[in-house]
Amino acid sequence: MSTQIKQAVQRLHLGCGRNVLPGWVNLDVVALQGVDVVADLDDCPNARLPFDDGAFDAFLGNHLLEHIRHPLPLMQELHRIAKPGAKAIFNVPYGSSDDAFEDPTHVRQYFVTSFGYFSQPFYWRADYAYRGDWQPEKVILKVSEKEHKAQTAEQILGEVMSRRNVVLEMTAELVAVKPIREPKKELQMPPKIEITLT
């Protein structure tokens, strides 16, 4: 009879703020009630996160990335503490929406193809010393059902690429690739783009 002990899934909630999630390690820059770990995610160029290599199976960043000045060092550090195949989900305002710009604490905008730059193959043109590798598997664009229910996904995507304020929120689902791939253009894989009416 096997006596193997199944290790619990370890999940890291990044920049949790007051939205503490049960069953997750809740991390924030401020020691709020329920925060398990206090760390500055924007200081990853200077300080490692207080976790072992390969510690986590899943990551969640809900309206976090747009506040990070140094996203590549953060994503490299998350890659370090990720298990192979770990999943990361990020919700962000879409780059061409007023929501992406009106909050003065937003320092960066994200678009459909932005998450490819967290993968290693995108660096075939130049080496910026980034050593993480997150494959974007899916990008979900949430749009208004009232305004777009009569349109096809292709029509909606056309509007997303040419107009402002079409996308209400964007969600990116990424997977940690270990070992990292080579920086080769032919290894770039686009994510599946999904339109959700809300």
N, C-alpha and C positions, 0 to 999 in steps of 0.2 A: 504494500500500500504506500502511495506517495505521501510524503510529509512536506511537500513544497508549500511555502507560505506565499500567497499572492500579494505582491507589493501594491499598496494603494496608489491610484493615479494622483500625480502631483500637478496641480493647476495654479498658475500665477496670474492674479488679477492686477494689472498694471495701472497705476494712477487711480486707485479705487475711489478716493475722496470719501464721501459719506455713504456711497453705495457699496457697503461691505457684503460680500457674497459668502454664504456658508459653504464649507467644503473646499474653499479656495484659500491660497496664501494671498492675503490682501496687502498690497504695497502702495505706499504713497509718500510724497515728499514731506507731508505734515503728519504728526503723531495724533491723528484724530481717533475717536473712540472706535474700536474694532479693527484698527490697522495693525497688522502683524509685523510688518517690516517697514522701517522708515529708510528711504533711499532716494537720491536725486537721479532720475533717469536721464536727465540732460547732462550729467557729469560723467557719463561713461567714457569720454576721452581720457579722463584722469583717474577714475576709480572703478574697480570691478564691483559688480553687484555681489552681495554677501551670500552667494549660493555656489554649490559645487558644480563642476562640469556635468552636463547630462542629467540634471536634477528634475526637469519638468517635461510633462507630456503635453501640456496645453497652456496657452497664453490668451488673455483677453485684454484689449485696450479699447475702451469705449470713449471716443472723443478725447483721445490722448495725443496721437501723433502730430496733429496740427499745432500742438503747443511745444513740440520738441525742436530745439535749434540744431541739435546734432543727431539726426536720425540714423546715419550710418554706424557710428560707434554704438548706439543703443541696439540696433539690429544685430550687429556683430556680437555684442555681449549676450543678447537673448539667444543667439545661435549657440554660443558657448555653453549656456546652461540648459539648452534643449536636448532632449533625447532624439535620436534619429527618427524622423517621421513625426515629430511633435507638430501639433497644429497651432496656428496663431490666427486670431480673428481681430480685425481692427475695424471699428466704425468711425468714419470721418465725414465732415461736410465735403461735398463735391467742390473741386477747385474753382469752378465758374459760378458758384452761388454766392449770394450776398452773405450768407451765414459763414462762409469761409473767410471773409474779410472784415465783417463788422465788429467782431470780438477783438479788442486790442491785444489779447493774450495769444491770438493765433499768429504764428510766425511762419507757417508753411502751408501751401495748398497741394492737394493730391488729386490726380486724375486717373482715368482708367488704366493707363500704362505705367503710372508712377511706381507701382509695387514691383515691377520687373527689376528696378534698380536695387532691390534688396536681394536679388539673386546674383550669383557670381558670373554667369555667362554674359550679362550686360556690360561687363567691363573689358570687352575685347578691344575697344578703342583706346582706352587709357587706364592706367593703374592708379587708383586713388587710395591704395593700401587698405581697402575694405576686404575682410576675409570671412564674411558670413555668406550663407547661401539659403535663401528662403524662396521656394518656388511658389509663385502666386497661382493657385489652382482655380479660384473663382472670384469674380468681382460682381457684386450685386448692386444694381442701381435702383433705388426706390424712388418712384415717381408718383405723381398724383393720379389716382384712378379717375377722378372727375374730369381732369383735363386730357387724359391720354387713353381712355378705355377703348376708343374706336380705332386706335392706331395699331399697326403691327410693331413688333420689337425692332425691326429694321428702321421704320419711320421714327420711332422714339429715339433710337441710337443716333440717327441723323440729326435730330433736334439737340440731343445732348452735346454733340460735337460742334454745333453751330450757334447755339443760343445760351443765354445765361438763365440761371434759376429753374432749370428743368428738373434736376435731381434734388430730391429732398434729403437724402443721405446715401452714402456709399459704404458698403461692407466688403472688405477683402479677406479672403481665406487663403492662408499660406501654409506651406509644409516645410519643415527643416530638412535640408538635404545634407547628409553626412556620409562620407567625406565630401567636402565642397567640390563642385565641378570646376572644370577649366574655364577661363574667360574666353569662350569661343562663341561667335555669332550664331553658328549652326546649332548650338545647344540651347539657344533662347526658345522658350515655349510660352506662348501667350496664354493668359487665363481664359477660362470660359466666362463669357459675359452674360449675366442674367438680368432681366428687367422684372421688377416686382411692382405691381400696382398697389398703392396703399391709400 
